[in-house]
Amino acid sequence: MPEQRSAEPPFAVLMAGYVVDFHHRNACSRCQPDGSCARLVDAGETLRAWRDRERR
């Protein structure tokens, strides 16, 4: 029987998408002058892990 996927991603994945979207428009309090941000890195890792899991 094939694995059934949920219609909506988990809350952490949704929030990671919001973090990425926010950073495309604004800088947060943790953004560095060079544009790097630990929050953005973490969000990207969460989204990549979710996409990799969904492709299987």
PDB file of N, H, CA, C and O in Angstrom:
ATOM      1  N   MET A   1       0.854  -1.181   0.000  1.00  0.00           N
ATOM      2  CA  MET A   1       0.000   0.000   0.000  1.00  0.00           C
ATOM      3  C   MET A   1       0.899   1.244   0.000  1.00  0.00           C
ATOM      4  O   MET A   1       1.789   1.341   0.845  1.00  0.00           O
ATOM      5  N   PRO A   2       0.696   2.196  -0.921  1.00  0.00           N
ATOM      6  CA  PRO A   2       1.538   3.385  -0.974  1.00  0.00           C
ATOM      7  C   PRO A   2       1.327   4.282   0.237  1.00  0.00           C
ATOM      8  O   PRO A   2       0.241   4.358   0.811  1.00  0.00           O
ATOM      9  N   GLU A   3       2.415   4.958   0.600  1.00  0.00           N
ATOM     10  H   GLU A   3       3.298   4.896   0.133  1.00  0.00           H
ATOM     11  CA  GLU A   3       2.351   5.881   1.733  1.00  0.00           C
ATOM     12  C   GLU A   3       1.474   7.074   1.370  1.00  0.00           C
ATOM     13  O   GLU A   3       1.634   7.673   0.307  1.00  0.00           O
ATOM     14  N   GLN A   4       0.557   7.410   2.254  1.00  0.00           N
ATOM     15  H   GLN A   4       0.428   6.923   3.118  1.00  0.00           H
ATOM     16  CA  GLN A   4      -0.330   8.545   2.020  1.00  0.00           C
ATOM     17  C   GLN A   4       0.314   9.818   2.554  1.00  0.00           C
ATOM     18  O   GLN A   4       0.781   9.855   3.692  1.00  0.00           O
ATOM     19  N   ARG A   5       0.335  10.854   1.731  1.00  0.00           N
ATOM     20  H   ARG A   5      -0.044  10.823   0.806  1.00  0.00           H
ATOM     21  CA  ARG A   5       0.923  12.129   2.134  1.00  0.00           C
ATOM     22  C   ARG A   5      -0.174  13.076   2.579  1.00  0.00           C
ATOM     23  O   ARG A   5      -1.281  13.080   2.042  1.00  0.00           O
ATOM     24  N   SER A   6       0.169  13.886   3.586  1.00  0.00           N
ATOM     25  H   SER A   6       1.069  13.883   4.022  1.00  0.00           H
ATOM     26  CA  SER A   6      -0.813  14.836   4.083  1.00  0.00           C
ATOM     27  C   SER A   6      -0.982  15.977   3.092  1.00  0.00           C
ATOM     28  O   SER A   6      -0.078  16.279   2.314  1.00  0.00           O
ATOM     29  N   ALA A   7      -2.130  16.595   3.130  1.00  0.00           N
ATOM     30  H   ALA A   7      -2.864  16.350   3.762  1.00  0.00           H
ATOM     31  CA  ALA A   7      -2.433  17.684   2.210  1.00  0.00           C
ATOM     32  C   ALA A   7      -1.643  18.941   2.549  1.00  0.00           C
ATOM     33  O   ALA A   7      -1.295  19.720   1.661  1.00  0.00           O
ATOM     34  N   GLU A   8      -1.362  19.136   3.824  1.00  0.00           N
ATOM     35  H   GLU A   8      -1.644  18.503   4.545  1.00  0.00           H
ATOM     36  CA  GLU A   8      -0.640  20.333   4.262  1.00  0.00           C
ATOM     37  C   GLU A   8       0.675  19.955   4.890  1.00  0.00           C
ATOM     38  O   GLU A   8       0.766  18.951   5.596  1.00  0.00           O
ATOM     39  N   PRO A   9       1.709  20.762   4.636  1.00  0.00           N
ATOM     40  CA  PRO A   9       2.993  20.479   5.286  1.00  0.00           C
ATOM     41  C   PRO A   9       2.924  20.782   6.782  1.00  0.00           C
ATOM     42  O   PRO A   9       2.022  21.490   7.231  1.00  0.00           O
ATOM     43  N   PRO A  10       3.868  20.252   7.550  1.00  0.00           N
ATOM     44  CA  PRO A  10       3.896  20.525   8.998  1.00  0.00           C
ATOM     45  C   PRO A  10       4.091  22.017   9.284  1.00  0.00           C
ATOM     46  O   PRO A  10       4.554  22.775   8.431  1.00  0.00           O
ATOM     47  N   PHE A  11       3.734  22.408  10.483  1.00  0.00           N
ATOM     48  H   PHE A  11       3.358  21.792  11.176  1.00  0.00           H
ATOM     49  CA  PHE A  11       3.823  23.798  10.910  1.00  0.00           C
ATOM     50  C   PHE A  11       5.229  24.361  10.724  1.00  0.00           C
ATOM     51  O   PHE A  11       5.383  25.494  10.269  1.00  0.00           O
ATOM     52  N   ALA A  12       6.256  23.586  11.068  1.00  0.00           N
ATOM     53  H   ALA A  12       6.132  22.665  11.437  1.00  0.00           H
ATOM     54  CA  ALA A  12       7.643  24.065  10.949  1.00  0.00           C
ATOM     55  C   ALA A  12       7.989  24.399   9.498  1.00  0.00           C
ATOM     56  O   ALA A  12       8.729  25.347   9.238  1.00  0.00           O
ATOM     57  N   VAL A  13       7.462  23.634   8.571  1.00  0.00           N
ATOM     58  H   VAL A  13       6.860  22.864   8.783  1.00  0.00           H
ATOM     59  CA  VAL A  13       7.726  23.887   7.154  1.00  0.00           C
ATOM     60  C   VAL A  13       7.000  25.155   6.706  1.00  0.00           C
ATOM     61  O   VAL A  13       7.557  25.962   5.961  1.00  0.00           O
ATOM     62  N   LEU A  14       5.781  25.327   7.151  1.00  0.00           N
ATOM     63  H   LEU A  14       5.328  24.672   7.755  1.00  0.00           H
ATOM     64  CA  LEU A  14       5.048  26.555   6.820  1.00  0.00           C
ATOM     65  C   LEU A  14       5.775  27.780   7.356  1.00  0.00           C
ATOM     66  O   LEU A  14       5.917  28.780   6.652  1.00  0.00           O
ATOM     67  N   MET A  15       6.233  27.704   8.597  1.00  0.00           N
ATOM     68  H   MET A  15       6.117  26.892   9.169  1.00  0.00           H
ATOM     69  CA  MET A  15       6.941  28.829   9.201  1.00  0.00           C
ATOM     70  C   MET A  15       8.259  29.103   8.468  1.00  0.00           C
ATOM     71  O   MET A  15       8.634  30.262   8.287  1.00  0.00           O
ATOM     72  N   ALA A  16       8.948  28.068   8.053  1.00  0.00           N
ATOM     73  H   ALA A  16       8.643  27.127   8.200  1.00  0.00           H
ATOM     74  CA  ALA A  16      10.195  28.255   7.307  1.00  0.00           C
ATOM     75  C   ALA A  16       9.918  29.000   5.999  1.00  0.00           C
ATOM     76  O   ALA A  16      10.708  29.850   5.587  1.00  0.00           O
ATOM     77  N   GLY A  17       8.812  28.684   5.358  1.00  0.00           N
ATOM     78  H   GLY A  17       8.170  27.993   5.693  1.00  0.00           H
ATOM     79  CA  GLY A  17       8.432  29.405   4.140  1.00  0.00           C
ATOM     80  C   GLY A  17       8.177  30.876   4.418  1.00  0.00           C
ATOM     81  O   GLY A  17       8.551  31.739   3.623  1.00  0.00           O
ATOM     82  N   TYR A  18       7.542  31.160   5.542  1.00  0.00           N
ATOM     83  H   TYR A  18       7.238  30.460   6.187  1.00  0.00           H
ATOM     84  CA  TYR A  18       7.302  32.560   5.917  1.00  0.00           C
ATOM     85  C   TYR A  18       8.606  33.292   6.195  1.00  0.00           C
ATOM     86  O   TYR A  18       8.748  34.462   5.839  1.00  0.00           O
ATOM     87  N   VAL A  19       9.561  32.613   6.828  1.00  0.00           N
ATOM     88  H   VAL A  19       9.445  31.662   7.117  1.00  0.00           H
ATOM     89  CA  VAL A  19      10.867  33.231   7.109  1.00  0.00           C
ATOM     90  C   VAL A  19      11.567  33.600   5.807  1.00  0.00           C
ATOM     91  O   VAL A  19      12.099  34.703   5.675  1.00  0.00           O
ATOM     92  N   VAL A  20      11.567  32.689   4.855  1.00  0.00           N
ATOM     93  H   VAL A  20      11.135  31.794   4.962  1.00  0.00           H
ATOM     94  CA  VAL A  20      12.205  32.962   3.561  1.00  0.00           C
ATOM     95  C   VAL A  20      11.499  34.116   2.866  1.00  0.00           C
ATOM     96  O   VAL A  20      12.155  35.015   2.340  1.00  0.00           O
ATOM     97  N   ASP A  21      10.188  34.103   2.858  1.00  0.00           N
ATOM     98  H   ASP A  21       9.655  33.373   3.285  1.00  0.00           H
ATOM     99  CA  ASP A  21       9.417  35.177   2.225  1.00  0.00           C
ATOM    100  C   ASP A  21       9.714  36.527   2.882  1.00  0.00           C
ATOM    101  O   ASP A  21       9.921  37.526   2.193  1.00  0.00           O
ATOM    102  N   PHE A  22       9.732  36.551   4.203  1.00  0.00           N
ATOM    103  H   PHE A  22       9.563  35.740   4.763  1.00  0.00           H
ATOM    104  CA  PHE A  22      10.027  37.789   4.930  1.00  0.00           C
ATOM    105  C   PHE A  22      11.394  38.326   4.543  1.00  0.00           C
ATOM    106  O   PHE A  22      11.550  39.524   4.309  1.00  0.00           O
ATOM    107  N   HIS A  23      12.386  37.444   4.474  1.00  0.00           N
ATOM    108  H   HIS A  23      12.259  36.470   4.664  1.00  0.00           H
ATOM    109  CA  HIS A  23      13.748  37.866   4.180  1.00  0.00           C
ATOM    110  C   HIS A  23      13.924  38.336   2.737  1.00  0.00           C
ATOM    111  O   HIS A  23      14.887  39.037   2.428  1.00  0.00           O
ATOM    112  N   HIS A  24      13.021  37.963   1.871  1.00  0.00           N
ATOM    113  H   HIS A  24      12.238  37.394   2.122  1.00  0.00           H
ATOM    114  CA  HIS A  24      13.073  38.496   0.499  1.00  0.00           C
ATOM    115  C   HIS A  24      12.610  39.942   0.463  1.00  0.00           C
ATOM    116  O   HIS A  24      12.925  40.674  -0.476  1.00  0.00           O
ATOM    117  N   ARG A  25      11.865  40.359   1.477  1.00  0.00           N
ATOM    118  H   ARG A  25      11.609  39.765   2.239  1.00  0.00           H
ATOM    119  CA  ARG A  25      11.328  41.721   1.517  1.00  0.00           C
ATOM    120  C   ARG A  25      12.022  42.625   2.522  1.00  0.00           C
ATOM    121  O   ARG A  25      12.128  43.829   2.290  1.00  0.00           O
ATOM    122  N   ASN A  26      12.496  42.072   3.632  1.00  0.00           N
ATOM    123  H   ASN A  26      12.409  41.094   3.820  1.00  0.00           H
ATOM    124  CA  ASN A  26      13.050  42.864   4.735  1.00  0.00           C
ATOM    125  C   ASN A  26      14.242  42.163   5.366  1.00  0.00           C
ATOM    126  O   ASN A  26      14.517  40.994   5.093  1.00  0.00           O
ATOM    127  N   ALA A  27      14.934  42.899   6.206  1.00  0.00           N
ATOM    128  H   ALA A  27      14.710  43.848   6.427  1.00  0.00           H
ATOM    129  CA  ALA A  27      15.978  42.311   7.037  1.00  0.00           C
ATOM    130  C   ALA A  27      15.408  42.157   8.444  1.00  0.00           C
ATOM    131  O   ALA A  27      14.616  42.985   8.892  1.00  0.00           O
ATOM    132  N   CYS A  28      15.813  41.098   9.134  1.00  0.00           N
ATOM    133  H   CYS A  28      16.457  40.425   8.770  1.00  0.00           H
ATOM    134  CA  CYS A  28      15.354  40.915  10.514  1.00  0.00           C
ATOM    135  C   CYS A  28      16.430  41.420  11.470  1.00  0.00           C
ATOM    136  O   CYS A  28      17.479  41.898  11.040  1.00  0.00           O
ATOM    137  N   SER A  29      16.166  41.310  12.752  1.00  0.00           N
ATOM    138  H   SER A  29      15.314  40.921  13.101  1.00  0.00           H
ATOM    139  CA  SER A  29      17.100  41.812  13.760  1.00  0.00           C
ATOM    140  C   SER A  29      18.402  41.013  13.819  1.00  0.00           C
ATOM    141  O   SER A  29      19.388  41.486  14.384  1.00  0.00           O
ATOM    142  N   ARG A  30      18.420  39.828  13.253  1.00  0.00           N
ATOM    143  H   ARG A  30      17.619  39.444  12.793  1.00  0.00           H
ATOM    144  CA  ARG A  30      19.630  38.998  13.259  1.00  0.00           C
ATOM    145  C   ARG A  30      20.382  39.019  11.936  1.00  0.00           C
ATOM    146  O   ARG A  30      21.434  38.389  11.824  1.00  0.00           O
ATOM    147  N   CYS A  31      19.879  39.717  10.945  1.00  0.00           N
ATOM    148  H   CYS A  31      19.025  40.228  11.036  1.00  0.00           H
ATOM    149  CA  CYS A  31      20.563  39.797   9.658  1.00  0.00           C
ATOM    150  C   CYS A  31      21.883  40.552   9.809  1.00  0.00           C
ATOM    151  O   CYS A  31      21.948  41.579  10.486  1.00  0.00           O
ATOM    152  N   GLN A  32      22.912  40.041   9.183  1.00  0.00           N
ATOM    153  H   GLN A  32      22.859  39.207   8.634  1.00  0.00           H
ATOM    154  CA  GLN A  32      24.226  40.662   9.201  1.00  0.00           C
ATOM    155  C   GLN A  32      24.324  41.695   8.084  1.00  0.00           C
ATOM    156  O   GLN A  32      23.545  41.647   7.132  1.00  0.00           O
ATOM    157  N   PRO A  33      25.262  42.620   8.185  1.00  0.00           N
ATOM    158  CA  PRO A  33      25.424  43.636   7.129  1.00  0.00           C
ATOM    159  C   PRO A  33      25.678  43.040   5.738  1.00  0.00           C
ATOM    160  O   PRO A  33      25.327  43.646   4.726  1.00  0.00           O
ATOM    161  N   ASP A  34      26.288  41.851   5.697  1.00  0.00           N
ATOM    162  H   ASP A  34      26.572  41.358   6.519  1.00  0.00           H
ATOM    163  CA  ASP A  34      26.557  41.220   4.395  1.00  0.00           C
ATOM    164  C   ASP A  34      25.332  40.492   3.830  1.00  0.00           C
ATOM    165  O   ASP A  34      25.399  39.922   2.742  1.00  0.00           O
ATOM    166  N   GLY A  35      24.214  40.510   4.565  1.00  0.00           N
ATOM    167  H   GLY A  35      24.160  40.974   5.449  1.00  0.00           H
ATOM    168  CA  GLY A  35      22.981  39.890   4.090  1.00  0.00           C
ATOM    169  C   GLY A  35      22.763  38.476   4.596  1.00  0.00           C
ATOM    170  O   GLY A  35      21.704  37.892   4.369  1.00  0.00           O
ATOM    171  N   SER A  36      23.755  37.919   5.280  1.00  0.00           N
ATOM    172  H   SER A  36      24.616  38.393   5.465  1.00  0.00           H
ATOM    173  CA  SER A  36      23.590  36.573   5.800  1.00  0.00           C
ATOM    174  C   SER A  36      22.724  36.603   7.059  1.00  0.00           C
ATOM    175  O   SER A  36      22.660  37.607   7.769  1.00  0.00           O
ATOM    176  N   CYS A  37      22.061  35.476   7.314  1.00  0.00           N
ATOM    177  H   CYS A  37      22.113  34.660   6.738  1.00  0.00           H
ATOM    178  CA  CYS A  37      21.186  35.407   8.484  1.00  0.00           C
ATOM    179  C   CYS A  37      21.026  33.944   8.894  1.00  0.00           C
ATOM    180  O   CYS A  37      20.699  33.085   8.075  1.00  0.00           O
ATOM    181  N   ALA A  38      21.262  33.681  10.177  1.00  0.00           N
ATOM    182  H   ALA A  38      21.527  34.379  10.843  1.00  0.00           H
ATOM    183  CA  ALA A  38      21.125  32.316  10.695  1.00  0.00           C
ATOM    184  C   ALA A  38      19.688  31.813  10.566  1.00  0.00           C
ATOM    185  O   ALA A  38      19.468  30.630  10.306  1.00  0.00           O
ATOM    186  N   ARG A  39      18.726  32.686  10.742  1.00  0.00           N
ATOM    187  H   ARG A  39      18.905  33.647  10.953  1.00  0.00           H
ATOM    188  CA  ARG A  39      17.315  32.280  10.614  1.00  0.00           C
ATOM    189  C   ARG A  39      17.010  31.830   9.184  1.00  0.00           C
ATOM    190  O   ARG A  39      16.287  30.857   8.972  1.00  0.00           O
ATOM    191  N   LEU A  40      17.561  32.540   8.221  1.00  0.00           N
ATOM    192  H   LEU A  40      18.149  33.331   8.394  1.00  0.00           H
ATOM    193  CA  LEU A  40      17.335  32.194   6.823  1.00  0.00           C
ATOM    194  C   LEU A  40      18.008  30.864   6.478  1.00  0.00           C
ATOM    195  O   LEU A  40      17.446  30.054   5.740  1.00  0.00           O
ATOM    196  N   VAL A  41      19.194  30.643   7.003  1.00  0.00           N
ATOM    197  H   VAL A  41      19.651  31.301   7.603  1.00  0.00           H
ATOM    198  CA  VAL A  41      19.894  29.376   6.787  1.00  0.00           C
ATOM    199  C   VAL A  41      19.091  28.225   7.363  1.00  0.00           C
ATOM    200  O   VAL A  41      18.906  27.204   6.700  1.00  0.00           O
ATOM    201  N   ASP A  42      18.609  28.379   8.597  1.00  0.00           N
ATOM    202  H   ASP A  42      18.759  29.208   9.135  1.00  0.00           H
ATOM    203  CA  ASP A  42      17.808  27.327   9.234  1.00  0.00           C
ATOM    204  C   ASP A  42      16.526  27.040   8.455  1.00  0.00           C
ATOM    205  O   ASP A  42      16.144  25.884   8.278  1.00  0.00           O
ATOM    206  N   ALA A  43      15.874  28.095   7.996  1.00  0.00           N
ATOM    207  H   ALA A  43      16.185  29.034   8.139  1.00  0.00           H
ATOM    208  CA  ALA A  43      14.639  27.922   7.222  1.00  0.00           C
ATOM    209  C   ALA A  43      14.923  27.181   5.917  1.00  0.00           C
ATOM    210  O   ALA A  43      14.159  26.302   5.516  1.00  0.00           O
ATOM    211  N   GLY A  44      16.002  27.533   5.270  1.00  0.00           N
ATOM    212  H   GLY A  44      16.622  28.247   5.595  1.00  0.00           H
ATOM    213  CA  GLY A  44      16.369  26.851   4.027  1.00  0.00           C
ATOM    214  C   GLY A  44      16.630  25.377   4.241  1.00  0.00           C
ATOM    215  O   GLY A  44      16.225  24.548   3.426  1.00  0.00           O
ATOM    216  N   GLU A  45      17.308  25.037   5.334  1.00  0.00           N
ATOM    217  H   GLU A  45      17.638  25.710   5.996  1.00  0.00           H
ATOM    218  CA  GLU A  45      17.569  23.630   5.648  1.00  0.00           C
ATOM    219  C   GLU A  45      16.270  22.874   5.914  1.00  0.00           C
ATOM    220  O   GLU A  45      16.116  21.732   5.480  1.00  0.00           O
ATOM    221  N   THR A  46      15.350  23.496   6.616  1.00  0.00           N
ATOM    222  H   THR A  46      15.475  24.423   6.969  1.00  0.00           H
ATOM    223  CA  THR A  46      14.058  22.866   6.899  1.00  0.00           C
ATOM    224  C   THR A  46      13.300  22.594   5.601  1.00  0.00           C
ATOM    225  O   THR A  46      12.752  21.508   5.409  1.00  0.00           O
ATOM    226  N   LEU A  47      13.273  23.590   4.715  1.00  0.00           N
ATOM    227  H   LEU A  47      13.718  24.472   4.871  1.00  0.00           H
ATOM    228  CA  LEU A  47      12.553  23.423   3.448  1.00  0.00           C
ATOM    229  C   LEU A  47      13.215  22.378   2.552  1.00  0.00           C
ATOM    230  O   LEU A  47      12.517  21.592   1.912  1.00  0.00           O
ATOM    231  N   ARG A  48      14.548  22.355   2.494  1.00  0.00           N
ATOM    232  H   ARG A  48      15.115  22.993   3.013  1.00  0.00           H
ATOM    233  CA  ARG A  48      15.241  21.341   1.687  1.00  0.00           C
ATOM    234  C   ARG A  48      14.963  19.941   2.212  1.00  0.00           C
ATOM    235  O   ARG A  48      14.717  19.022   1.430  1.00  0.00           O
ATOM    236  N   ALA A  49      15.000  19.771   3.528  1.00  0.00           N
ATOM    237  H   ALA A  49      15.200  20.518   4.163  1.00  0.00           H
ATOM    238  CA  ALA A  49      14.728  18.454   4.115  1.00  0.00           C
ATOM    239  C   ALA A  49      13.306  18.005   3.794  1.00  0.00           C
ATOM    240  O   ALA A  49      13.082  16.837   3.477  1.00  0.00           O
ATOM    241  N   TRP A  50      12.354  18.914   3.872  1.00  0.00           N
ATOM    242  H   TRP A  50      12.535  19.863   4.129  1.00  0.00           H
ATOM    243  CA  TRP A  50      10.959  18.579   3.570  1.00  0.00           C
ATOM    244  C   TRP A  50      10.804  18.184   2.103  1.00  0.00           C
ATOM    245  O   TRP A  50      10.151  17.190   1.787  1.00  0.00           O
ATOM    246  N   ARG A  51      11.407  18.966   1.216  1.00  0.00           N
ATOM    247  H   ARG A  51      11.938  19.773   1.473  1.00  0.00           H
ATOM    248  CA  ARG A  51      11.315  18.647  -0.222  1.00  0.00           C
ATOM    249  C   ARG A  51      11.946  17.304  -0.544  1.00  0.00           C
ATOM    250  O   ARG A  51      11.400  16.526  -1.327  1.00  0.00           O
ATOM    251  N   ASP A  52      13.103  17.031   0.064  1.00  0.00           N
ATOM    252  H   ASP A  52      13.547  17.663   0.699  1.00  0.00           H
ATOM    253  CA  ASP A  52      13.761  15.746  -0.167  1.00  0.00           C
ATOM    254  C   ASP A  52      12.878  14.595   0.314  1.00  0.00           C
ATOM    255  O   ASP A  52      12.775  13.560  -0.345  1.00  0.00           O
ATOM    256  N   ARG A  53      12.248  14.788   1.465  1.00  0.00           N
ATOM    257  H   ARG A  53      12.331  15.628   2.001  1.00  0.00           H
ATOM    258  CA  ARG A  53      11.374  13.741   2.012  1.00  0.00           C
ATOM    259  C   ARG A  53      10.151  13.534   1.119  1.00  0.00           C
ATOM    260  O   ARG A  53       9.715  12.399   0.921  1.00  0.00           O
ATOM    261  N   GLU A  54       9.608  14.593   0.592  1.00  0.00           N
ATOM    262  H   GLU A  54       9.961  15.514   0.752  1.00  0.00           H
ATOM    263  CA  GLU A  54       8.401  14.505  -0.244  1.00  0.00           C
ATOM    264  C   GLU A  54       8.692  13.877  -1.604  1.00  0.00           C
ATOM    265  O   GLU A  54       7.789  13.312  -2.222  1.00  0.00           O
ATOM    266  N   ARG A  55       9.914  13.962  -2.074  1.00  0.00           N
ATOM    267  H   ARG A  55      10.647  14.421  -1.572  1.00  0.00           H
ATOM    268  CA  ARG A  55      10.270  13.382  -3.393  1.00  0.00           C
ATOM    269  C   ARG A  55      10.354  11.872  -3.336  1.00  0.00           C
ATOM    270  O   ARG A  55      10.239  11.207  -4.366  1.00  0.00           O
ATOM    271  N   ARG A  56      10.553  11.320  -2.152  1.00  0.00           N
ATOM    272  H   ARG A  56      10.647  11.861  -1.316  1.00  0.00           H
ATOM    273  CA  ARG A  56      10.689   9.854  -2.029  1.00  0.00           C
ATOM    274  C   ARG A  56       9.399   9.144  -2.161  1.00  0.00           C
ATOM    275  O   ARG A  56       9.359   7.916  -2.080  1.00  0.00           O
TER     276      ARG A  56
END
